[in-house]
Amino acid sequence: MTQIQELINDLANLIKDAKKVPLANLVLVEQEKVMTILDLLKITLPDEINEAQKLNKQREQIIDEAQQEAEKILEKAREKEEQLINESQIIIDAEAKAKEIILEAQKQASYYQESAMEWVDEKLNSLESLLHNNLASINVTREEMKHFLHDQEEKEAK
C-alpha cells in the first residue's frame, strides 16, 4: 500500500471513529490530527504524482520503442518481400529469355541444316551432270573407237 493510501485510510478511520453530534449528520474530529494527516498528504502527494508521471513517461517510451522496433521489422519484411518478388521476376524473365534464345537457336540450326542440304544437293546435281557428260563422252569415244577398229579391219581385209 502506498503512503497516500495509508494516510487516506488514517483519515477515513479518524472520521469513522469520531464522536457523532446528536440529531445531526455530523461528527467531531480533532482538528490537529486531521491537519497533520492533510499536511502529510500535501507533502506526499507531489512525490506520488511525480513518480506516477515518471512511470507513465517510461511506459510511453517503452511503447514508442516497441512501435519503432515493430516498424523496423515490418520494413525489413517488406524489403525482403520486394527482394523475393524481384528475384522471382528475374527468374521468370531469365527463363523467358532462355526459351527465346533456344527457339532462335533451333530456327538457326534448322536454317543452316536446310542450307547445307540444299548446297549438298546442288553439288551432287553438278557432279551427276558432270558424270553424265563424262559418261556420254566416254560412250562417244568408245563408239568412235569401235568404228575406227571396224574401219581398220575392213581395210586390212581388202
Secondary structure, 3 states (H helix, E strand, C coil): CCHHHHHHHHHHHHHHCCEECCCCCCEECCHHHHHHHHHHHHHHHHHHHHHHHHHHHHHHHHHHHHHHHHHHHHHHHHHHHHHHHHHHHHHHHHHHHHHHHHHHHHHHHHHHHHHHHHHHHHHHHHHHHHHHHHHHHHHHHHHHHHHHHHHHHHHHHC
